């Protein structure tokens, strides 16, 4: 899960870094293109203004020449009010004409400056809007990636927690099963053969009155073992040793069951066992061999000892 989260973080951070670099390259390209546009317009207006200023200068030269000729002619007139008025009028007309030409040149220069400024403002606004859009796009991607990492980490933690819990439960179940299997095996060895070779603490729960021949699932229910009705109250006690028992206590074995402290004679309650009917002696339904037959001739052993385990023949 940690590797998954690390891989996701690496991928998302790489995507964010890639987008940030792409944005930076695009904004730099846009700024460069806008600078080129502004430079082109500035050069274009300078070129046009230069040509226009040349035209204005040529016109001013013509005006000065024309008014110079007129003034020179008027100067030849005899002194009089008319002469003075004519010279004043010519000077005024010349000056106003030149001023108008200068005003036209200044207006042209102002118009060019306004056009360049407007273009710069518009291009700067485009760059600002583009930068704002790019910033919001990168912020959105970052937020999405952060949420994705958070959700992924939470889901991974949940999956890992559930997996760990399931694995722990399965491990506990297996250990419990193996512990029970070990106990069943050890208790069976002690019950059937008197073997007590494990640690003393292993036998803390061992019950000398319990039948361990069929495992822990048998409990103390004699019906599960011999098919009886639980009335084996007349049977002798058969414990792991001959010293710890109390005769007359319930026991799950039938007549002739081996082991330390066992009894090889009948009790009153044995008539209720599976291997016995209401009459004295074994029930023929459960015994097909004779107790006197050699072991190699016993048909019950043809399938091995396990097939007859739990059934007593003598």
C-alpha positions in Angstrom: 0.0 0.0 0.0 2.9 2.4 0.8 4.4 1.7 -2.6 1.0 2.3 -4.3 0.7 5.7 -2.5 4.3 6.5 -3.4 3.7 5.7 -7.0 0.5 7.8 -7.1 2.3 10.7 -5.4 5.1 10.4 -8.0 2.6 10.3 -10.9 0.5 13.2 -9.7 3.5 15.4 -8.8 5.0 14.6 -12.2 1.8 15.6 -13.9 1.7 18.9 -11.9 5.3 19.6 -12.7 4.7 18.9 -16.3 1.7 21.2 -16.4 3.5 23.9 -14.6 6.4 23.7 -17.1 3.9 23.7 -20.1 2.2 26.7 -18.6 5.5 28.5 -18.1 6.6 27.7 -21.7 3.2 28.8 -23.1 3.2 32.1 -21.2 6.8 32.8 -22.2 5.8 32.1 -25.9 2.8 34.4 -25.6 4.8 37.2 -24.0 7.4 36.9 -26.7 4.7 37.0 -29.4 3.1 40.0 -27.8 6.5 41.8 -27.6 6.9 41.1 -31.3 3.5 42.5 -32.0 4.2 45.7 -30.0 7.6 46.1 -31.6 6.0 45.7 -35.1 3.3 48.3 -34.4 5.9 50.7 -32.9 8.1 50.3 -35.9 5.1 50.7 -38.3 3.9 53.8 -36.6 7.4 55.3 -36.4 7.8 54.6 -40.1 4.5 56.2 -41.0 5.1 59.2 -38.6 8.5 59.7 -40.2 7.0 59.8 -43.7 4.2 62.1 -42.4 6.7 64.4 -40.7 8.6 64.6 -44.0 5.4 65.6 -45.8 4.7 68.2 -43.1 8.2 69.6 -43.4 7.8 69.8 -47.2 4.5 71.5 -46.9 5.9 74.0 -44.4 8.8 74.7 -46.8 6.3 75.4 -49.5 4.3 77.7 -47.2 7.4 79.6 -46.2 8.5 79.9 -49.8 5.0 81.1 -51.0 4.6 83.6 -48.1 8.2 84.7 -48.5 7.5 85.5 -52.2 4.3 87.4 -51.2 6.0 89.3 -48.4 8.9 90.2 -50.7 6.3 91.6 -53.2 4.5 93.5 -50.5 7.6 95.0 -49.3 8.0 96.8 -52.6 4.8 98.7 -52.1 5.0 102.2 -50.9 4.5 102.7 -47.3 0.9 102.9 -46.4 -1.7 101.4 -44.2 -2.5 98.9 -46.9 1.1 97.7 -47.0 1.3 97.3 -43.3 -2.1 95.5 -43.3 -1.0 93.2 -46.1 2.3 92.3 -44.5 0.5 91.6 -41.2 -2.1 89.5 -42.9 0.6 87.5 -44.8 2.6 86.9 -41.6 -0.6 85.8 -39.7 -1.6 83.4 -42.5 1.9 82.0 -42.7 2.1 81.4 -39.0 -1.4 79.9 -38.7 -0.7 77.6 -41.7 2.6 76.4 -40.2 0.9 75.9 -36.8 -1.8 73.8 -38.4 0.8 71.7 -40.1 2.6 71.3 -36.7 -0.7 70.4 -35.1 -1.3 67.7 -37.7 2.2 66.3 -37.0 1.6 66.3 -33.2 -1.9 64.7 -33.6 -0.4 62.0 -35.8 2.3 61.3 -33.2 -0.3 61.3 -30.4 -2.5 58.9 -32.4 0.5 56.6 -32.9 1.3 56.7 -29.2 -2.3 55.9 -28.2 -2.4 53.0 -30.7 0.8 51.5 -29.3 -0.5 52.0 -25.7 -3.8 50.4 -26.5 -2.1 47.5 -28.1 0.2 47.1 -25.1 -2.8 47.3 -22.7 -4.8 44.7 -24.6 -1.8 42.3 -25.0 -1.0 42.7 -21.3 -4.6 42.0 -20.4 -4.5 38.9 -22.6 -1.4 37.8 -20.8 -2.9 38.5 -17.4 -6.1 36.6 -18.2 -4.1 33.7 -19.6 -1.9 33.6 -16.5 -4.9 33.7 -14.2 -6.6 30.9 -16.1 -3.4 28.9 -16.1 -3.0 29.4 -12.3 -6.6 28.3 -11.6 -6.1 25.3 -13.9 -2.9 24.3 -12.0 -4.6 24.9 -8.7 -7.5 22.7 -9.7 -5.2 19.9 -10.8 -3.3 20.2 -7.6 -6.5 20.0 -5.6 -7.8 17.0 -7.6 -4.5 15.3 -7.2 -4.4 16.0 -3.4 -7.9 14.7 -3.0 -7.0 11.6 -5.1 -4.0 10.9 -3.0 -6.1 11.4 0.2 -8.9 9.2 -1.0 -6.4 6.6 -2.3 -4.5 6.6 1.0 -7.7 6.3 3.0 -9.0 3.4 0.7 -5.6 1.7 0.9 -5.6 2.0 4.6 -9.1 0.6 4.8 -8.2 -2.3 2.5 -5.0 -2.9 4.3 -6.8 -2.8 7.7 -9.5 -5.2 6.5 -6.9 -7.5 4.9 -4.8 -7.4 8.0 -7.8 -8.1 10.2 -8.9 -10.9 7.9 -5.3 -12.3 7.8 -5.1 -12.1 11.6 -8.5 -13.8 12.0 -7.5 -16.5 9.5 -4.2 -16.9 11.3 -5.9 -17.0 14.7 -8.3 -19.6 13.3 -5.5 -21.7 11.9 -3.6 -21.4 15.2 -6.7 -22.3 17.1 -7.3 -25.3 14.8 -3.7 -26.4 15.1 -3.7 -25.9 18.9 -6.9 -28.0 19.1 -5.5 -30.6 16.8 -2.3 -30.8 18.9 -4.4 -31.1 22.0 -6.6 -33.7 20.5 -3.6 -35.7 19.4 -1.8 -35.4 22.8 -4.9 -36.1 24.8 -5.7 -39.1 22.6 -2.2 -40.5 23.1 -2.7 -40.1 26.8 -6.2 -41.5 26.8 -5.6 -44.5 24.5 -2.0 -45.3 25.3 -1.2 -43.6 28.5 1.5 -41.4 26.9 2.1 -38.2 28.8 5.4 -37.0 27.2 4.4 -33.4 26.6 4.9 -30.6 29.1 2.9 -30.8 32.3 1.0 -27.6 31.5 -0.2 -29.2 28.2 -2.4 -31.5 30.3 -4.0 -28.8 32.5 -7.4 -29.2 30.8 -7.2 -32.9 30.5 -10.3 -34.6 32.1 -9.8 -38.2 33.3 -13.5 -38.8 32.9 -13.7 -37.8 29.3 -13.4 -39.9 26.2 -10.8 -38.4 23.9 -10.9 -41.3 21.3 -12.9 -39.2 18.8 -11.4 -35.8 19.3 -12.7 -32.6 21.0 -16.0 -32.8 19.2 -17.1 -35.9 21.1 -17.4 -34.2 24.4 -18.9 -36.4 27.1 -21.9 -37.6 25.0 -21.7 -41.4 25.0 -24.2 -41.5 22.2 -21.6 -40.0 19.8 -19.2 -42.7 20.7 -21.0 -46.0 21.2 -24.5 -45.2 20.1 -25.8 -45.7 23.7 -28.2 -43.6 25.6 -25.8 -42.3 28.2 -26.8 -44.8 30.8 -23.3 -46.2 31.3 -23.5 -45.5 35.0 -22.5 -49.0 36.0 -19.2 -49.0 34.1 -16.0 -48.9 36.0 -13.9 -45.8 35.9 -10.9 -46.0 33.5 -8.5 -43.1 33.8 -5.0 -42.5 32.5 -3.6 -44.2 35.5 -5.0 -46.7 37.9 -4.5 -44.4 40.9 -6.8 -41.4 40.2 -10.1 -43.0 39.4 -13.3 -43.5 41.2 -15.1 -46.7 40.2 -18.7 -46.3 39.3 -18.2 -42.9 37.6 -19.6 -42.6 34.0 -17.2 -43.7 31.3 -17.5 -43.8 27.5 -15.9 -47.1 26.8 -17.5 -50.5 26.5 -16.6 -53.9 27.9 -13.0 -54.8 27.5 -11.7 -51.4 26.6 -8.0 -51.4 27.1 -5.8 -48.9 28.9 -4.4 -48.4 32.3 -7.1 -49.1 34.9 -9.5 -50.7 32.5 -11.9 -53.5 33.4 -12.3 -56.7 31.4 -15.6 -57.8 32.9 -19.2 -56.8 32.3 -21.3 -54.3 34.2 -25.0 -54.0 34.4 -25.2 -51.0 32.1 -23.2 -52.6 29.3 -26.4 -54.1 27.9 -27.3 -50.7 26.7 -24.1 -50.3 24.6 -24.1 -50.3 20.8 -22.3 -53.7 20.7 -24.8 -55.4 22.9 -28.4 -56.3 22.6 -31.1 -57.0 25.2 -29.8 -60.5 25.5 -26.5 -61.7 27.0 -23.6 -61.7 24.6 -22.5 -59.6 21.6 -25.0 -58.6 18.9 -24.3 -60.5 15.7 -25.1 -57.3 13.7 -21.8 -55.9 14.9 -19.6 -58.9 15.1 -18.8 -61.0 12.1 -15.5 -62.4 13.4 -14.7 -64.7 16.2 -12.6 -63.7 19.1 -10.7 -66.9 18.6 -9.8 -66.2 15.0 -6.2 -65.4 14.2 -5.5 -61.7 13.5 -4.6 -62.4 9.9 -8.1 -63.9 9.4 -10.1 -61.0 10.9 -12.0 -59.4 8.1 -12.6 -56.2 10.1 -8.9 -55.5 9.7 -8.8 -55.8 5.9 -9.3 -52.0 5.6 -6.8 -51.2 8.3 -7.1 -50.3 11.9 -8.7 -46.9 11.3 -11.8 -48.5 9.8 -12.6 -50.2 13.0 -11.4 -47.6 15.4 -13.9 -47.0 18.2 -15.5 -50.5 17.9 -14.5 -53.0 20.6 -14.6 -56.7 19.9 -13.3 -58.1 23.2 
